[in-house]
Amino acid sequence: MQVKGTIKRVNAEQQVSDKFKKRTVHVETEGEYPQTIEVQFTQDKTSLLDGFAAGQLVTIDINLRGREWTGNDGVLKVFNTIEGWRISSDNEAPQSSESEEIIDDLPF
């Protein structure tokens, strides 16, 4: 699955335990009814968010994760996570040879 939208914020990496670290990004989706969602990157994937900042248009490849948990009161709950595993910027302007030619044709 993919999520496409604009980054609202990239959060700092969190070392949850000796063996687990995560980093989240908040993205506002596109469309008629935009939503702000949190996508979590874990372990070696946390570094994928380096170089990304608020305002960038991105596409994120995700997996939906969920697990059941029963509280002390006996009530069953389900926790969901949106797990990112790849992110790419959609803001990059394609390079063209035309711009190079224009610069070369300047009279000064």
C-alpha positions in Angstrom: 0.0 0.0 0.0 1.0 3.6 -0.4 0.3 6.9 1.3 0.8 10.1 -0.6 0.8 13.5 1.1 2.6 16.5 2.5 4.9 16.1 5.6 3.7 18.1 8.5 6.6 17.1 10.9 9.4 14.5 11.2 9.9 13.5 14.8 13.1 12.6 16.5 14.2 9.0 16.8 13.1 7.2 20.0 15.1 4.4 21.6 12.2 2.4 23.1 14.3 -0.4 24.5 17.8 -1.9 24.0 16.6 -3.7 20.9 13.9 -1.4 19.5 13.9 2.1 18.1 11.4 4.0 16.1 10.8 7.3 14.3 7.5 8.8 13.2 6.4 11.2 10.5 3.1 13.0 10.3 1.7 13.3 6.8 -1.4 15.1 5.6 -3.0 13.0 2.9 -4.3 14.4 -0.4 -7.9 14.4 -1.6 -11.3 15.8 -0.9 -11.1 14.9 2.8 -7.4 15.2 3.8 -6.3 13.4 7.0 -3.3 13.7 9.2 -1.8 10.3 9.8 1.3 9.1 11.7 3.6 6.6 9.9 6.2 4.7 12.0 9.6 3.7 10.8 11.5 1.2 13.0 15.0 -0.2 13.5 17.3 0.4 10.4 14.4 2.1 8.6 14.5 5.2 10.9 17.4 6.6 8.9 15.1 6.7 5.8 13.6 9.9 7.2 16.9 11.8 7.3 16.8 14.7 4.8 13.0 14.9 4.8 11.3 18.0 6.3 7.9 19.7 6.7 6.3 20.8 3.5 7.7 18.1 1.3 5.3 16.1 -0.9 6.1 12.4 -0.4 5.0 8.9 -1.2 5.4 6.3 1.5 5.1 2.5 1.1 3.4 1.1 4.1 2.2 -2.0 5.8 -0.7 -2.1 8.2 0.1 -3.9 11.5 -2.3 -4.8 14.3 -2.3 -6.8 17.5 -4.8 -7.8 20.1 -4.3 -7.0 23.8 -6.5 -7.9 26.8 -6.4 -5.5 29.6 -6.7 -6.2 33.4 -10.5 -5.6 33.1 -10.8 -8.4 30.5 -11.7 -6.1 27.6 -10.0 -7.1 24.3 -8.5 -4.2 22.4 -6.8 -4.0 19.0 -3.9 -1.7 18.4 -3.0 -0.7 14.8 0.2 0.8 13.4 1.0 2.2 10.0 4.5 0.9 9.4 6.6 2.7 6.7 9.3 0.8 4.8 10.1 3.2 2.0 9.7 6.9 1.4 10.3 9.0 -1.7 10.0 12.7 -2.4 7.6 13.9 -5.1 9.0 17.5 -4.9 12.1 16.8 -7.0 12.0 18.7 -10.3 13.2 16.6 -13.3 16.5 17.7 -14.7 16.4 18.7 -18.3 19.0 19.5 -20.8 17.0 22.6 -21.9 18.0 24.6 -18.7 21.6 23.8 -19.4 21.3 25.1 -22.9 19.7 28.3 -21.8 22.5 29.0 -19.4 25.1 28.4 -22.1 23.3 30.9 -24.5 23.5 33.8 -22.1 25.4 36.8 -23.6 27.6 37.4 -20.5 
